Amino acid sequence: MWRCPLCQQPLQQSDRTWRCENRHAFDEAKSGYLNLLPVQQKKSKQPGDDKTMVNARRHFHDAKGYQPLMAALVAIIQEQYAGQTEVRIFDAGCGEGSYLGFIVQALQDAGVTVQASGCDIAKHAVDLAAKRYKNCHFAVASSVNLPLKDASQDVVLQVFAPGSNHEYERVIAPGGLLIAVDPAENHLWSVKQAIYDKPRQHNVDFTERPGFSQLIEKRVSFTVDLSDPQSRQGLLEMTPYYWRLPRDEAQTRFAGLQQVEADFVVHIWQRQHS
């Protein structure tokens, strides 16, 4: 499945080391992930979300804040692969792994064999994912330079993450799916109102994807209960809006926030047969 980020040749595993035919070698970390992000692909010393935002996201997902969205993604995959007993899923920009972990567990509970993997540019996030979700494989890697073999995936997830349509076209097998999740117009509207004098709705604007046909556009909207202070703090700290305010002012503005709007648009694209 993995390919070398330096020469694009397949990687083969020997104990805890992965090597390509050109003798590039990558050792598994103690938690089990691979670091497939070469120095020349890094744009900063510690790319991706910082530890505070990653930890906040883990706490929020542990409180099941976005579980309706995760359940909707499971339902989409089950509908598109009804009757199929095995599926290969990759999460491009997996963060700390909550989406992939939830989806894999639900599919396995339904009797589907899942080969699951994911990557993120944030090392701390991938480490957390690898420690918890032992039934998945993870790598530190850029979602615009996926360390995957050609046509190796049935489903690729892109949840609030940047990506490369060219890479998705390369790694998704013909007939496979790209499931892209983005914020819709009213996402976190109450949070925006607390920060901005003139808040703006999200601009949901999508262009055609070469190599893909759009199957479905689905809106997923629900209310997130934030009466638990830990859930509220987790949501706030995992969003960029919160960090635009001084800490004391942020705490004051959001102290009475008891619920918030979750509003998403899910696009399902099918890889065309060449």
C-alpha positions as CSV (number, residue, x, y, z in Angstrom):
1,M,0.0,0.0,0.0
2,W,2.6,2.6,1.1
3,R,5.1,3.9,-1.5
4,C,8.4,5.7,-1.0
5,P,7.9,9.5,-0.8
6,L,11.4,10.0,-2.3
7,C,11.3,7.8,-5.4
8,Q,7.7,6.7,-5.5
9,Q,8.6,3.0,-5.5
10,P,6.6,0.5,-3.4
11,L,7.6,0.0,0.2
12,Q,8.0,-3.5,1.6
13,Q,7.9,-4.2,5.4
14,S,10.6,-6.1,7.2
15,D,9.9,-6.2,11.0
16,R,9.5,-2.5,11.9
17,T,11.3,-1.1,8.9
18,W,9.8,-0.3,5.4
19,R,12.2,-0.2,2.4
20,C,11.9,0.4,-1.3
21,E,14.1,-1.1,-4.0
22,N,16.3,2.0,-4.0
23,R,17.1,1.3,-0.3
24,H,15.3,4.2,1.2
25,A,14.2,3.1,4.7
26,F,11.6,4.2,7.1
27,D,11.2,2.9,10.6
28,E,7.9,2.6,12.4
29,A,7.5,4.8,15.5
30,K,6.8,3.1,18.8
31,S,3.1,3.8,18.4
32,G,3.2,2.1,14.9
33,Y,3.0,5.0,12.4
34,L,5.4,5.8,9.6
35,N,7.0,9.2,9.0
36,L,6.8,9.6,5.2
37,L,7.1,13.4,5.1
38,P,10.5,14.3,3.7
39,V,12.2,17.4,5.0
40,Q,11.9,19.0,1.6
41,Q,8.1,18.7,1.7
42,K,7.9,20.5,5.1
43,K,6.9,24.2,5.1
44,S,7.7,24.6,8.8
45,K,9.5,22.9,11.6
46,Q,6.3,21.5,13.0
47,P,3.7,21.5,10.2
48,G,0.0,21.1,10.8
49,D,-2.2,21.8,13.8
50,D,-0.4,22.3,17.1
51,K,-0.8,20.0,20.1
52,T,-3.4,22.2,21.8
53,M,-5.7,22.1,18.8
54,V,-5.1,18.4,18.2
55,N,-5.8,17.5,21.9
56,A,-8.9,19.7,21.9
57,R,-10.2,17.9,18.8
58,R,-9.6,14.5,20.5
59,H,-11.5,15.6,23.7
60,F,-14.4,17.0,21.6
61,H,-14.7,13.8,19.5
62,D,-14.6,11.7,22.7
63,A,-17.6,13.6,23.8
64,K,-19.3,12.6,20.5
65,G,-19.9,16.1,19.4
66,Y,-19.8,15.4,15.7
67,Q,-21.1,11.8,15.9
68,P,-24.1,12.5,13.6
69,L,-21.7,13.5,10.8
70,M,-19.6,10.3,11.4
71,A,-22.8,8.2,11.3
72,A,-23.8,9.9,8.0
73,L,-20.5,9.0,6.4
74,V,-20.9,5.4,7.5
75,A,-24.4,5.3,5.9
76,I,-23.1,6.7,2.7
77,I,-20.3,4.1,2.4
78,Q,-22.7,1.3,3.3
79,E,-25.2,2.4,0.7
80,Q,-22.6,2.7,-2.0
81,Y,-20.9,-0.6,-1.2
82,A,-24.0,-2.6,-0.3
83,G,-23.3,-6.3,-0.5
84,Q,-19.6,-5.8,-0.7
85,T,-17.7,-7.6,2.1
86,E,-14.4,-5.8,1.8
87,V,-13.4,-2.1,1.3
88,R,-10.2,-0.1,1.4
89,I,-10.5,3.3,3.0
90,F,-8.0,6.1,3.3
91,D,-8.4,9.3,5.3
92,A,-6.4,12.1,3.8
93,G,-5.9,14.6,6.6
94,C,-6.9,12.2,9.3
95,G,-6.0,14.3,12.3
96,E,-6.1,12.3,15.5
97,G,-8.1,9.5,13.8
98,S,-11.6,9.9,15.2
99,Y,-13.5,9.8,11.9
100,L,-11.6,6.9,10.5
101,G,-11.8,5.0,13.7
102,F,-15.5,5.5,14.0
103,I,-16.2,4.5,10.4
104,V,-14.0,1.4,10.6
105,Q,-15.6,0.1,13.8
106,A,-19.1,0.6,12.4
107,L,-18.3,-1.2,9.2
108,Q,-16.6,-4.0,11.0
109,D,-19.6,-4.3,13.3
110,A,-21.7,-4.7,10.2
111,G,-19.5,-7.6,9.0
112,V,-17.4,-5.7,6.4
113,T,-13.7,-6.3,6.3
114,V,-11.9,-3.0,6.2
115,Q,-8.4,-2.1,5.2
116,A,-8.0,1.3,6.7
117,S,-5.3,3.9,6.7
118,G,-4.7,7.6,6.9
119,C,-2.2,10.4,6.9
120,D,-1.8,13.9,8.4
121,I,0.9,16.4,8.3
122,A,0.8,16.9,12.0
123,K,3.0,14.4,13.8
124,H,1.3,14.7,17.2
125,A,-2.1,14.0,15.6
126,V,-0.8,10.9,13.8
127,D,0.9,9.6,17.0
128,L,-2.5,9.9,18.9
129,A,-4.3,8.1,16.0
130,A,-1.8,5.3,15.9
131,K,-1.9,4.8,19.7
132,R,-5.7,4.4,19.8
133,Y,-6.7,2.8,16.5
134,K,-4.7,-0.3,16.2
135,N,-6.9,-1.7,13.4
136,C,-5.8,1.2,11.1
137,H,-2.4,2.2,9.6
138,F,-1.1,5.8,9.8
139,A,1.6,7.9,8.3
140,V,2.9,11.4,8.7
141,A,2.5,12.7,5.2
142,S,1.1,15.5,3.1
143,S,-2.3,15.1,1.6
144,V,-1.1,16.7,-1.6
145,N,1.7,14.1,-1.9
146,L,0.0,10.9,-0.8
147,P,2.4,8.0,0.0
148,L,0.1,5.5,-1.7
149,K,0.3,3.1,-4.6
150,D,-1.7,3.9,-7.7
151,A,-5.4,2.8,-7.6
152,S,-4.9,1.3,-4.2
153,Q,-8.1,2.7,-2.5
154,D,-11.8,2.2,-2.8
155,V,-12.7,5.2,-0.7
156,V,-10.8,8.3,0.2
157,L,-12.1,10.7,2.8
158,Q,-11.3,14.4,2.8
159,V,-12.8,15.9,6.0
160,F,-12.1,19.6,6.4
161,A,-8.7,19.1,4.9
162,P,-6.8,20.4,1.9
163,G,-6.0,18.0,-0.8
164,S,-5.0,17.3,-4.4
165,N,-7.5,16.2,-7.0
166,H,-4.7,14.9,-9.1
167,E,-3.5,12.7,-6.2
168,Y,-7.1,11.5,-5.5
169,E,-7.5,10.5,-9.2
170,R,-4.2,8.6,-8.9
171,V,-4.8,6.6,-5.7
172,I,-8.6,5.8,-6.0
173,A,-9.4,2.7,-8.1
174,P,-11.7,3.2,-11.0
175,G,-15.3,3.3,-9.7
176,G,-14.1,4.2,-6.2
177,L,-15.3,7.1,-4.2
178,L,-14.0,10.4,-3.0
179,I,-16.1,11.7,0.0
180,A,-15.4,15.4,0.7
181,V,-16.8,17.1,3.8
182,D,-16.8,20.9,4.1
183,P,-18.5,23.5,6.4
184,A,-21.9,24.7,5.1
185,E,-23.3,28.2,5.4
186,N,-24.4,28.1,9.0
187,H,-21.6,26.1,10.6
188,L,-20.6,27.4,14.0
189,W,-22.7,30.5,13.4
190,S,-23.1,31.2,17.2
191,V,-19.3,31.1,17.6
192,K,-18.8,33.6,14.7
193,Q,-21.5,35.9,16.2
194,A,-19.6,36.0,19.5
195,I,-16.4,37.0,17.7
196,Y,-17.2,39.2,14.8
197,D,-19.3,42.4,14.6
198,K,-20.3,41.4,11.1
199,P,-20.0,37.6,10.8
200,R,-20.1,36.0,7.4
201,Q,-21.6,32.7,6.4
202,H,-19.3,30.0,4.9
203,N,-19.1,30.3,1.1
204,V,-19.9,26.8,-0.2
205,D,-18.4,26.9,-3.7
206,F,-17.4,23.7,-5.5
207,T,-15.9,23.3,-9.0
208,E,-15.9,20.1,-11.1
209,R,-13.2,17.5,-10.4
210,P,-11.4,16.2,-13.5
211,G,-11.5,12.4,-13.5
212,F,-14.6,12.2,-11.3
213,S,-18.4,12.3,-11.6
214,Q,-20.5,13.7,-8.8
215,L,-22.9,11.2,-7.4
216,I,-24.5,12.9,-4.4
217,E,-24.5,16.2,-2.5
218,K,-25.8,15.8,1.0
219,R,-26.4,18.4,3.7
220,V,-25.8,17.2,7.3
221,S,-27.0,19.7,10.0
222,F,-27.6,19.2,13.7
223,T,-27.2,21.0,17.0
224,V,-24.2,20.3,19.3
225,D,-24.9,20.4,23.1
226,L,-22.2,22.4,24.8
227,S,-23.6,22.4,28.3
228,D,-20.6,20.3,29.4
229,P,-17.7,22.8,29.9
230,Q,-15.2,20.2,28.6
231,S,-17.1,19.8,25.3
232,R,-17.5,23.6,24.9
233,Q,-13.8,24.2,25.5
234,G,-12.8,21.4,23.2
235,L,-14.9,22.8,20.4
236,L,-13.6,26.3,20.9
237,E,-9.9,25.3,21.1
238,M,-10.1,23.2,18.0
239,T,-11.3,26.1,15.8
240,P,-9.2,29.0,14.6
241,Y,-11.8,31.5,15.6
242,Y,-11.1,31.1,19.3
243,W,-7.4,31.9,19.0
244,R,-8.1,35.3,17.5
245,L,-9.2,36.7,20.8
246,P,-7.2,37.3,24.0
247,R,-7.7,34.3,26.3
248,D,-9.6,36.2,29.1
249,E,-11.9,37.8,26.6
250,A,-12.6,34.5,24.8
251,Q,-13.6,32.9,28.1
252,T,-15.9,35.7,28.9
253,R,-17.6,35.8,25.4
254,F,-18.2,32.0,25.3
255,A,-19.1,31.4,29.0
256,G,-22.8,31.2,28.2
257,L,-22.6,29.2,25.0
258,Q,-24.8,26.2,25.6
259,Q,-25.2,24.9,22.0
260,V,-23.9,25.5,18.6
261,E,-24.9,24.8,15.0
262,A,-23.1,22.1,13.1
263,D,-23.7,22.4,9.4
264,F,-21.9,20.4,6.7
265,V,-22.1,19.6,3.1
266,V,-20.9,16.2,1.9
267,H,-20.0,15.7,-1.8
268,I,-19.5,12.1,-3.1
269,W,-17.5,11.8,-6.3
270,Q,-17.0,8.6,-8.2
271,R,-13.7,7.9,-9.9
272,Q,-14.3,7.5,-13.6
273,H,-13.1,4.5,-15.6
274,S,-10.3,5.7,-17.9
